[in-house]
Amino acid sequence: MVQIQESMQAAKQKQDPHAEQNAAVEKSLGRIKQKLIVMSGKGGVGKTSTSVNLAIALAKKGFQVGIMDVDLHGPDVPRMLGLKGMLDLSKNNNKLAPMHRMDNLKAVSIESLTMSKDDAIIWRGPIKFSAIKQFIGDVDWGDLDFLIIDSPPGTGDEPLTIAQTIKDAKAIIVTTPQEVSLADVRKSISFCKTVNMDIFGVIENMSGFVCPHCGESVDIFGVGGGEKTAAAASIPFLGRIPMDPRVVACGDDGCSIQEKYADSGVAIAIGDIADKVATLVNQ
């Protein structure tokens, strides 16, 4: 009888070799209330800094937050959060334990699994697909209110894997005001519609710069383009985040502009956006 059961189990695994991993993914996702993928149509729009600051803002409001860095070729989340070292195994099980930025903010990134932070990740699509599923199913995320997913720019393997794996994920699209960025945002909107992913809203980053010396506002990249694009597509507009050199300095130092410069325009804007995102938990 034991041999028959073992044979049946082996046959089942042979029919679906990914069944165990898929079950782990579903179990992990079942403990996460809201999954938000932060996307951008092009690079250089401040997507990762927006992801990190949004995660910190939600954690400061008392939510249990995880941030998953699926930008496999350019992982910057650990550095921006000031996290160093390697991931370890959880004491509760054999899963990977995320690194903690705060008691209620944890993060996972491929950078925290590589010995040298400067080594290039040279992977094709299938390996990326497997790695992202492991980030979900093989990580001890626990119970979360929000999982913020920082994806690379564009509409390639990584966001597609998230769309296929996390059916209830919602997209937050980050753009800058100039037309070249907005054109790529429209591609991101098209991507979400094609894969049936809900879009929670659009954020306009680097929207105006206030001179620290004279106080005059200068629209270096223009202003209002993200809001107009969102309105044209009937998508909620979540807000504008102004330019501030201190965002770069804080990101490089691994500290939070919300903690170091709480009265800055960036910190206030991020807080307002986090308030809108927080309403998702009560829906």
C-alpha positions as CSV (number, residue, x, y, z in Angstrom):
1,M,0.0,0.0,0.0
2,V,2.8,2.4,0.9
3,Q,4.5,1.7,-2.5
4,I,1.2,2.4,-4.3
5,Q,0.8,5.8,-2.5
6,E,4.4,6.7,-3.2
7,S,4.0,5.8,-6.9
8,M,0.8,7.9,-7.0
9,Q,2.5,10.9,-5.4
10,A,5.5,10.5,-7.8
11,A,3.2,10.4,-10.8
12,K,1.3,13.5,-9.6
13,Q,4.6,15.4,-9.2
14,K,5.7,14.3,-12.6
15,Q,2.4,15.6,-14.1
16,D,2.9,18.9,-12.5
17,P,6.5,19.4,-11.2
18,H,5.6,23.0,-10.1
19,A,2.6,22.0,-8.0
20,E,4.4,22.3,-4.7
21,Q,5.8,25.8,-5.5
22,N,2.5,27.0,-6.8
23,A,0.8,25.8,-3.6
24,A,3.5,27.7,-1.6
25,V,2.9,30.9,-3.7
26,E,-0.9,30.7,-3.1
27,K,-0.5,30.2,0.6
28,S,1.9,33.1,0.9
29,L,-0.3,35.4,-1.2
30,G,-3.4,34.4,0.9
31,R,-1.8,36.2,3.9
32,I,-1.3,39.4,2.0
33,K,-4.2,41.8,1.8
34,Q,-3.1,44.2,-0.9
35,K,-0.5,43.7,-3.6
36,L,0.7,46.8,-5.5
37,I,3.2,46.7,-8.4
38,V,5.0,50.0,-9.0
39,M,5.6,50.3,-12.7
40,S,7.1,52.9,-15.1
41,G,7.1,53.0,-18.9
42,K,10.7,54.1,-18.9
43,G,13.7,54.3,-16.7
44,G,14.9,57.3,-14.7
45,V,11.5,58.5,-13.5
46,G,12.1,57.7,-9.8
47,K,10.1,54.5,-9.6
48,T,12.3,52.8,-7.0
49,S,12.5,55.9,-4.7
50,T,8.7,56.1,-5.0
51,S,8.3,52.5,-4.1
52,V,10.6,52.7,-1.1
53,N,9.2,56.0,0.2
54,L,5.6,54.7,-0.2
55,A,6.5,51.5,1.7
56,I,8.0,53.6,4.5
57,A,5.1,55.9,4.6
58,L,2.6,53.0,4.9
59,A,4.7,51.4,7.6
60,K,4.8,54.7,9.6
61,K,1.0,54.7,9.5
62,G,1.1,51.3,11.4
63,F,0.5,48.9,8.5
64,Q,2.4,45.7,8.0
65,V,4.4,46.2,4.8
66,G,6.7,44.2,2.6
67,I,8.6,45.4,-0.4
68,M,9.7,42.9,-3.0
69,D,12.4,44.1,-5.5
70,V,11.8,42.3,-8.8
71,D,14.1,44.6,-10.7
72,L,16.5,41.7,-11.1
73,H,19.1,43.5,-13.2
74,G,19.2,46.7,-11.3
75,P,18.2,46.0,-7.7
76,D,18.4,49.2,-5.6
77,V,15.8,48.7,-2.9
78,P,18.3,47.4,-0.2
79,R,20.6,50.3,-0.7
80,M,17.8,52.9,-0.5
81,L,16.5,51.2,2.7
82,G,20.0,51.1,4.2
83,L,19.9,47.3,4.4
84,K,23.2,45.3,4.2
85,G,24.1,41.7,4.4
86,M,22.5,38.5,3.1
87,L,19.1,36.9,3.6
88,D,19.0,34.1,6.2
89,L,16.6,31.3,6.9
90,S,13.6,32.0,9.1
91,K,13.6,30.6,12.6
92,N,10.0,29.5,12.1
93,N,10.5,27.4,9.0
94,N,12.9,26.7,6.2
95,K,11.8,29.7,4.2
96,L,14.0,32.8,3.6
97,A,13.6,35.6,6.2
98,P,13.2,39.1,4.7
99,M,15.4,41.8,6.0
100,H,13.8,44.3,8.3
101,R,14.0,48.1,7.9
102,M,11.5,48.6,10.7
103,D,9.5,46.2,12.9
104,N,6.6,46.4,10.4
105,L,8.6,46.9,7.1
106,K,10.5,44.0,5.5
107,A,12.2,43.6,2.2
108,V,13.5,41.0,-0.3
109,S,15.8,41.6,-3.2
110,I,18.2,39.6,-5.4
111,E,21.0,41.9,-4.2
112,S,20.5,40.4,-0.7
113,L,21.2,36.9,-2.2
114,T,24.4,37.7,-4.1
115,M,27.9,37.8,-2.5
116,S,29.1,40.7,-4.6
117,K,26.8,43.6,-5.0
118,D,28.4,44.5,-8.3
119,D,27.9,41.2,-10.0
120,A,25.7,41.3,-13.1
121,I,22.6,39.1,-13.1
122,I,22.5,37.6,-16.6
123,W,19.2,35.7,-16.8
124,R,16.7,34.9,-19.5
125,G,12.9,34.9,-19.0
126,P,12.3,31.4,-17.6
127,I,14.9,31.9,-14.8
128,K,13.4,35.3,-13.9
129,F,9.9,33.7,-13.8
130,S,11.2,31.1,-11.3
131,A,13.1,33.6,-9.2
132,I,10.1,35.9,-8.8
133,K,7.8,32.9,-7.8
134,Q,10.5,32.0,-5.2
135,F,10.5,35.5,-3.9
136,I,6.8,35.0,-3.1
137,G,6.4,31.3,-2.1
138,D,9.8,30.6,-0.5
139,V,9.9,33.8,1.6
140,D,8.5,34.0,5.1
141,W,6.4,37.2,4.5
142,G,3.9,36.4,7.2
143,D,0.7,38.5,7.4
144,L,0.9,41.8,5.5
145,D,-1.4,44.6,4.8
146,F,0.6,45.7,1.7
147,L,3.2,44.1,-0.5
148,I,4.9,46.8,-2.6
149,I,6.5,45.3,-5.7
150,D,9.2,47.4,-7.3
151,S,9.5,46.3,-11.0
152,P,12.0,47.3,-13.7
153,P,10.9,49.8,-16.3
154,G,8.9,48.7,-19.3
155,T,6.5,45.8,-20.0
156,G,8.8,42.8,-20.1
157,D,9.3,39.5,-18.2
158,E,9.1,40.8,-14.6
159,P,5.8,42.7,-14.7
160,L,4.3,40.0,-16.9
161,T,5.3,37.4,-14.3
162,I,3.7,39.4,-11.6
163,A,0.5,39.8,-13.6
164,Q,0.3,36.0,-14.2
165,T,1.3,35.0,-10.7
166,I,-0.6,37.6,-8.6
167,K,-4.0,37.8,-10.2
168,D,-5.3,40.5,-7.8
169,A,-2.3,42.8,-8.0
170,K,-3.0,46.5,-8.7
171,A,-0.6,48.8,-10.6
172,I,0.7,52.2,-9.6
173,I,2.3,53.8,-12.6
174,V,5.0,56.4,-12.1
175,T,5.8,59.1,-14.7
176,T,7.5,62.4,-15.1
177,P,5.6,65.3,-16.7
178,Q,7.4,65.4,-20.1
179,E,5.9,63.9,-23.2
180,V,8.6,61.3,-23.8
181,S,7.8,59.8,-20.4
182,L,4.0,60.1,-20.9
183,A,4.2,58.2,-24.2
184,D,5.7,55.3,-22.4
185,V,3.1,55.5,-19.6
186,R,0.4,55.0,-22.2
187,K,2.2,51.7,-23.1
188,S,2.1,50.7,-19.4
189,I,-1.6,51.5,-19.3
190,S,-2.1,49.4,-22.4
191,F,-0.1,46.6,-20.8
192,C,-2.3,46.6,-17.7
193,K,-5.5,46.5,-19.8
194,T,-4.1,43.6,-22.0
195,V,-3.2,41.4,-18.9
196,N,-6.4,42.5,-17.0
197,M,-4.5,44.2,-14.2
198,D,-6.4,46.9,-12.3
199,I,-4.6,50.3,-12.2
200,F,-4.9,51.9,-8.8
201,G,-3.5,55.2,-10.1
202,V,-0.8,57.4,-11.6
203,I,1.9,59.3,-9.8
204,E,3.6,62.3,-11.4
205,N,7.2,62.4,-10.0
206,M,9.8,65.2,-10.4
207,S,6.9,67.6,-10.8
208,G,8.4,71.0,-10.4
209,F,11.4,72.2,-8.4
210,V,11.4,74.8,-5.7
211,C,14.6,76.7,-5.5
212,P,16.0,76.4,-2.0
213,H,17.5,79.9,-2.2
214,C,14.7,82.1,-3.6
215,G,11.7,79.8,-3.2
216,E,10.7,80.2,-6.9
217,S,9.1,77.1,-8.5
218,V,10.7,76.0,-11.8
219,D,9.0,73.4,-13.9
220,I,12.1,71.7,-15.2
221,F,10.3,68.7,-16.8
222,G,6.9,70.5,-17.1
223,V,4.0,69.9,-14.8
224,G,0.5,68.4,-15.1
225,G,1.3,65.8,-17.8
226,G,0.7,62.8,-15.6
227,E,-2.6,64.2,-14.4
228,K,-3.8,64.8,-17.9
229,T,-2.7,61.4,-19.0
230,A,-4.6,59.8,-16.1
231,A,-7.7,61.8,-16.9
232,A,-7.6,60.9,-20.5
233,A,-7.5,57.2,-19.6
234,S,-10.1,57.6,-16.8
235,I,-7.5,56.5,-14.2
236,P,-7.2,58.0,-10.7
237,F,-4.4,60.5,-10.3
238,L,-2.7,59.9,-6.9
239,G,-0.6,63.1,-6.8
240,R,2.5,65.0,-7.7
241,I,5.9,64.6,-6.0
242,P,8.3,67.6,-6.5
243,M,12.0,67.4,-7.3
244,D,14.3,67.6,-4.4
245,P,18.0,66.9,-4.4
246,R,17.7,65.5,-0.8
247,V,15.8,62.5,-2.2
248,V,18.9,61.5,-4.0
249,A,21.1,62.1,-1.0
250,C,18.8,60.2,1.3
251,G,18.6,57.3,-1.2
252,D,22.4,57.1,-1.4
253,D,22.7,57.2,2.4
254,G,20.0,54.6,2.9
255,C,17.9,56.9,5.1
256,S,14.3,58.2,4.6
257,I,13.5,61.7,3.5
258,Q,10.3,61.4,5.5
259,E,12.2,61.0,8.7
260,K,15.1,63.4,8.0
261,Y,13.1,66.1,6.3
262,A,9.5,65.5,7.4
263,D,8.4,69.0,6.4
264,S,9.7,68.8,2.8
265,G,7.3,68.9,-0.1
266,V,8.4,65.3,-1.1
267,A,7.6,63.9,2.4
268,I,4.2,65.7,2.4
269,A,3.3,64.5,-1.1
270,I,4.3,60.9,-0.3
271,G,2.2,61.0,2.9
272,D,-0.8,62.2,1.0
273,I,-0.4,59.4,-1.6
274,A,0.0,56.9,1.2
275,D,-3.3,58.1,2.7
276,K,-5.0,57.2,-0.6
277,V,-3.3,53.8,-0.8
278,A,-4.3,53.1,2.8
279,T,-8.0,53.2,1.9
280,L,-7.5,49.9,0.1
281,V,-7.3,48.0,3.3
282,N,-10.8,49.0,4.3
283,Q,-12.4,48.1,1.0
